[in-house]
Amino acid sequence: MKGYVPGYQPPDIASWIKLNTNENSYPPSPKVVAAILAELGPDGTSLRTYPSASSQKLRETAGELYGFDPSWIIMANGSDEVLNNLIRAFAAEGEEIAYVHPSYSYYATLAEVQGARVRTYGLTDDFRVAGFPERYEGKLFFLTTPNAPLGPAFPLVYIEELAQRCAGVLVLDETYADFADSNALELVKKYENVVVTRTLSKSYSLAGMRLGMAIARPEVIAALDKIRDHYNLDRLAQAACVAALLDQDHLRECCRKIRDTRRWFSEELRALGYDVMPSQGNYVFAAPPDQNGQRVYDGLYERRILVRHFSDPLLCHGLRISIGTQEEMERTLAAMKEIG
């Protein structure tokens, strides 16, 4: 099999404007740094012993924030761990999972590792799942909302309709939900087959800490608990997670800046003749007037600006560009004007 290939991480990262992996250009909450240092202590003594196996304090903090009992929440080593364990728990070898294409290509890799069969569905012009059956009988259907790499989010009423049409589990991958106008958390309490996954990598600026979670019915969480690594989150990551979740003022301000810059950057690109998808994430998918995404990617790369270009025929005409700071996006826009 071919393994998943993540976005390029240059060794001399400080000399680049890095807009290719949807990382957050703003630092995490200062309270996160303080919490990590406090957990570490002056001599690192705390690192001698194992962390909490259940991440109970994190579950309680997330539960209070989102309005769920801790038994409805599981913490993970990034949301990727949850996605993998969902397939392990619900889809035996030879059974089917499905997802929208284009969306997160890692679903296919995880399915292949477990021996599950994959079905993909396209998107209609009005951003609905093309050809989705009245009753989908597969074990899992992954819906990335907001969609990555394109950007739009699915309306709540439509997601609810999909939940009713799925015989198996509907996994709502809400990696970018904090940048969006709404989310689908309320459906977890309404439908027993809905699972929402979240990450702290993007909106909380903690991609380097590998923190994620799933929110679902307690019986689903109990199943996931059985198969996860028992010490899946280290002490420093757990301390960082609690501090980040508690500082919602920092989160809201960071997301506000990114949304404002996203709006400005999209308008500027459209003025250059780019076709820009309406985005609810911390990125935009934009295609130049000549529909040659590779040409613009190469020009930006020469100027030490990294964006994401996909070889997929459905995506190669454009670029996914993460939204950085206002200064980073102004420099990127100036470079794109030079490239033409």
N, C-alpha and C positions, 0 to 999 in steps of 0.2 A: 504494500500500500504506500501511497504518498502521504507524508505527514503534513499537518497544517503549517503554513509558512506565515508567521506574524510579520507586521510591518518592520521595515529596516530600522535598526538601532545603531547609529554611527558611533564609533569609538570616541570620536572627538565631539561629543554631542553639544558642548557649549558653543561651538563655532557655527552651529546651524540654527535656522529657524525651523523647528520641528513640528510639522503640522500633518503627520502621516498616520498617527495611531490614536487620535482622539484623546490624547492626554490633556490634562488641565494645565494651562500655562501659569495659572496663579498658584501660590503656595497653599498648603493646607492650613487649617486653623492653628494659630499659635498655641492653643490649648492642647492640640495633638502632640506637638513637640514637647511641651511641658510634661504631658502624661507619659510619654516614652521615657524621658529622662528620669522621672520619678519612679517608674517601674524598674528601670535599670539600676538605679541607686548609685552611690559613689564608687562602689567597687564591683558592681555587677553580680552581687551575691544571689539575686533572685533567679539568675539564669541557671543555677545549679539544679533547680527542681522543675518538674514538668508543669506546663500551664494547665488551666482548667480544661478537662477533656470535653465538657459539655458546652463551654463558652456561655455559661448560664447568665452572667451579668450582661453580656452582649444581647442575649435573647430578651432579657427583661427590659433593657434600654430601648431596643428596637420595638418591642411590643408596646411600650408606653408611648413611643413616638407615633406609631402607625395605628394604634388602637386595637391590638390583638393580645390575647394571652400568650405568654412565652411558649406554650406548647404548640403554637401555630407557626413557630419560627425556627429555622435552623441556620447556623452560621457556617460559612465555607471559605476555603482557600481560593478566593475569587469566585465569581459566579460561574466560571468554567467548571469548577468542581461540582457544583449543583447540577449543571446541565449534564455532565457525564453520569452522575449518580442517578439522575432521573431515568436515563436510558437503561442503566444497569438494573434499576428496580422494576421497571415497567415493561421493558421490551426484551423478550428472550431471543436467542439466536434464531434468525429467520423471520421474526415478526417485524411489522412495519412501523416506521415513524415517518413523519412528513414535515415539511417546512416550506416557506415561500422562497422562491428564487427570483431576484437576488435578495439575500439577507446574510446572516452570519454563516460563513462557509464552514466554520468549525463543527457545526452540527453533523455534517457528512462524515468528518473524520471520527468523531465520537461514535457515530453509528457503526462505522466500519470496524472500529476496534472491538465493539461488542457483537458484531456479526448480525446486526439488524439490517433489514431492507429499508431503502430510502425511496420516498416518493416526493416529488417537488411540484409546486403549483406556482404559476406565474401571477402577474398583477394586471388588472384591467386598467384602462385609461383613467377611470375614476377612483383608482387605488382601492380595489377590492380584490379578493383572492379569486383568480380566474378558474372556473370549472370546479369549484369546491362542491362536493356532493351534498345532497340533503342530509345524509348521515355518513359521516366519516368513521370507518370502522378500525382505523389504525390505532396503535397503542398510545402514541404521543403525536401531538401537532404543535410545533414550535412557531410562535408568532412574535417576531421582533417588532416592538412598538414603543417609541418611534423606530421606523425601519432604518437599518444601517445596511448599505451605505447611502440610501437615497434621501432619507430625512423625514418624510411625512409620518404622522401617527395615525393609527386607525381610530375611528370614532368609537366611543364607549358602547353605543347602541349596536354597532356592527360586531364588536368583540363579543358582546353578550349573545348575539345571534349565533356566532361560531361556537360558543360554549355549549349551546343547546344542540348543535348539530354534531358535536364530537362524542362518539361513544367512549373514547378513551380520555386521556388527560390533555387539556389545553394548557400549554406552558406559555405564559406571557413574559417574554424576555424584555424587561423594562430597564435595560442598562442605561438608557438616556432619559428616563422619565422625569428626572429633576429639572431638566431643561425645557420640558414640554408644558403645555397649558393644562393638561389633566393626566390622570392615570387610571388604572383599572383595579385598584386594590379592593374596592367594594365588592367586586365579583367573587373574590375568594370566599367571603361569608355567604354569598348567595348560591354558589354552585360548588358541589363537592369535587368536581373534576378540574377546577381551575387552580393553577399554581402560578405565582408571580415570583420572578427572580430579579434581584437587584445587585448592584455593585457599588463599592465606594471608590472604585478606580477613577471614575470620570468626574462627577460633580464634587466629590469630597477631596479631590487631588491626591488620592492615595493608591495610585496604580502600583507603586513600589512596595506596598504592604500586603497586597493580595488578600482583599477582604470582599466577601460577597454574602448573600443570604437568599433563602427562599421562604416564602410565606404561603402556607397552604393549610388544609384541614389537619388536625393533630394526627390522624391515622396515616396520612401521607408523610408528615414530618417524622413520625416514628419509623416508617419504612426506610426513609433516607438515613436516619440516625444509625440504623443497623449496619449500613455498608460504607459509611464514611471512615476515613482514617481517624482513629480515636483521639490523636493530638494534632488535629489538622490546622489549628491556629496557634502560633507561638505567643509568648507572653507580651512581647512588645506590640504585636499586631492587635491583640485583644485590648490593650490599654489605649492604643490609637483609635480603635473603632469606637469605644465608649465615648472618648473625648470628642471625636468628630460628630457623632450622632447627637450629642448634647449641645453642640454649638450650632444651632439652626440659624442664628443671625448671620454667622459667617457664610454658611451655605447659601442662604438667600441672596446675600450681596454678591457673592461670586457668580451665581447663576444669572443674576440680573445683568452684570457686566457682560457676560458671554452672550446673553440674548440680545442686548443692545448692539454689541459689535456684530453679531450674526446678521441682524437686520440691516445695519449700515453696509456691511461687506456685500451682502446679497444685492442690495440696490446698486452699489457701485459696479458689480460684475455685470448686472443686467444692462447698465448704461454702456458697457464695453461690447455689448452684443452677445454676452454669454446667456445660455439657457440654464437657469438656476432653479432646482427643485425647491419648493417651500419646505423648510426644515424645522423640525421640533427638537433636534439634537444639538450637540456642540460641534457641528460640522455642516458643510453644505456639499451637495453634489452638483457640479457645474460643468457644462460642456461649452467649449469655445465655438465661435461662429463656423469654423471649418470642420467641426466635429472630430478634431484630431487631438485627443487627450494626451497621447504620447509626446507630441511635439511640445506642448506646454509643460508637461512634466519634465522633459529633458532641459528645457530652458530654465525652469526654476531650480533644477538640480545643479546646473552650472553656476547658479547664483547662491548655492548653499541654502536652498529652501526646499525642505522635504514635504511632499504631499503624497497622496496614495493614488496610484494608477493601477487599474485592474486589467488583466488580459482577457477576461470574460467578454465575449462578443456583445453581451447586453450592456456592458459598462465601459468598454475601452474608448468610447467616444468622449468620455468626460473624466473628471477628477473628483475624488473626495478630499476636501480640504478642511482640516480641523480649525476651529475658531480659537485663536490664541488671544494675546493681549491686543489692545487697540493699536499699539505701536507695531507689533509683529504683523498685523493684518494690513496696516498702511504700507509697510515695506513690501509685503507680498503683492499688494495691488499695484504698487509702482513697478515691481518686476514684471508683472503680467502685462502692464501697459507697454513696457519695453519689448517684450516678447511678441506682442501683437496677436 
